[in-house]
Structure formats: structure tokens, C-alpha cells
Amino acid sequence: MNQSRKCIVHGCSNHSHQGVFVGDLCGPCFAYLTTGNIGPTDSFLSTVNTDSVALNNARKLVSSLATELIDLTKERDLLREQRDEALRLLGKWEEEVQP
């Protein structure tokens, strides 16, 4: 009788009777370790994939927010310069108008 083997990757619950094995690795773990791609699977790799996608989305969001902050800072600085110029002109006008 052929005894079922468990995949040696920590956290993986796949056994050899459940599908393709390459040595001591189940097919999904072997594919992930050799290509970096995660195919459809019920193994723990689906969690790794979900976490990876969530992390990439979070990185994109942080990058987008940083870009927006830079743009807002530039706009704030421009508005401050315009305010200072308006106050300077107002002061000059008040000096000219008052006797």
C-alpha cells in the first residue's frame, strides 16, 4: 500500500493522495517556490496570495497618498506666497491712500 506523504512546506496541509507531488512538495508549493506564481489552491498559499495582494494594494495607496501630500504642500506654499503678495500690495495701497 502506498502511504500518503504530507507536503514538507510549513503551514501546507496537502498530502500526496490529494494531487501532484514533486519530491516532497505538493504541486502548488512547488509551483510557487519555482515560479513565484500562485495558482488556484485551497492550501495556505491562497492566504499568502491574499496577503501579498493586500500588501501591494496598501503600498500603492501609500504611494498615492504621498504624491497627493506633495501636491497639496506645493499648493499650500503657492497660496502662502499669493497671500503674502496680496498683503504687501494692500499695505502699499493703504500707505498711498492715507494722507
Buried (B, 14 or more C-beta within 10 A) or exposed (E): EEEEBEBEBEEBEBBBEBEEBEEEBBBBBBBBEEEEEBEEBEBBBBEBBEEEEEEEEEEEEEEEEEEEEEEEEEEEEEEEEEEEEEEEEEEEEEEEEEE
